[in-house]
Amino acid sequence: MEFINPNVIKMGFIPPKFESQRIPIAQAFTYSRGDVTVFSQVIDLPNYEIHFHIFDAENDAIIRPHSPKILALHYMLHGNIECVLRQSSKIKLVQDEYNMFVVPGRRHHAILRKGIYECFHINLKPNLQRHLEEELFMFDFFHKNLLNYGGTINLRPYPIGGDESLIITRILTCEKVGQEGIDILDYWASELVLKFAEKYSSEMNALFRKKQISDKHLANIYAMREFYSKNLSSTHDLEKIADLYKMTAEEIETSFEDIFGWPFTVYFGNQRMSRAFSLLAIRHLEPATIATVLGYKSRAELEIKFEEYFGKTIAEVSRLLFM
């Protein structure tokens, strides 16, 4: 169970309202916090771990997962969730879309509004990760560079197609158990990974035919991300940075968007907000101190940016964190 401290999980318990969604072969876990219930099912397979999570939020809530480093195909089946992976940008999990995530372990969170959410994901075990690194163009480069910060291997979310939806339904309604169930589910999980690989390869080929990002610029983009992710209070003046790396400001903005899905200025604005959230979770840090640490001119500037980004004030998020 990767969302909650294991000491407060009810193993094997199934909330009555979700009994119809029970997968016989899966291990079941339930956590309740008063305003939010998490019902999770996990299936351990030779090459994958399949997870199906249902979140039932009676009010707005923040979930802060406890998880190891994973590489996962994540499908949003019902509802929309905003999440932040450690120092990466905010990522919207949109119903009927999926991504392949590098999750760097702890220090990330998801914001839930009132409602019910369903997430399905496949965690790839090390042998499958190595296979994709060997077979898919640029996959090893993206994977290794995302290990510390988190993010998506694919540059844009993919829509869940009809074939993919059918496979997921077969997995979630599978009544087989024992070795027969394991063999069937491992095969279907492989089919989903294969469909991702096809879309990813098509996307990479189209990108590099169109953009022709040079090796030097690609290295510069990752060097920038590494440095400014660790030094968020440093200058984010794009003209100065462009001069330092011998690129134009436009090249930096567009290259960042091609690789990470956001222009440079938006990407690091998002990172500052992610760090502000993490610092806010430390009770003794005042917003004025956080503003200074992150290079904002004033507490007021931080508060304006924070509310624009999260849709809630710092005070409102603090209450959710420490309720």
Secondary structure as UniProt FT lines:
FT   HELIX           6..8
FT   STRAND          10..11
FT   HELIX           16..21
FT   TURN            24..25
FT   STRAND          27..32
FT   STRAND          36..44
FT   STRAND          48..57
FT   STRAND          61..63
FT   STRAND          69..78
FT   STRAND          81..84
FT   TURN            86..87
FT   STRAND          90..93
FT   TURN            95..96
FT   STRAND          97..104
FT   STRAND          109..112
FT   STRAND          115..124
FT   HELIX           126..135
FT   TURN            137..138
FT   HELIX           139..146
FT   TURN            147..149
FT   STRAND          151..152
FT   STRAND          158..159
FT   HELIX           162..172
FT   HELIX           178..210
FT   HELIX           215..230
FT   TURN            232..233
FT   HELIX           238..244
FT   TURN            245..246
FT   HELIX           249..260
FT   HELIX           264..280
FT   TURN            283..284
FT   HELIX           287..293
FT   TURN            294..295
FT   HELIX           299..310
FT   HELIX           314..321
//
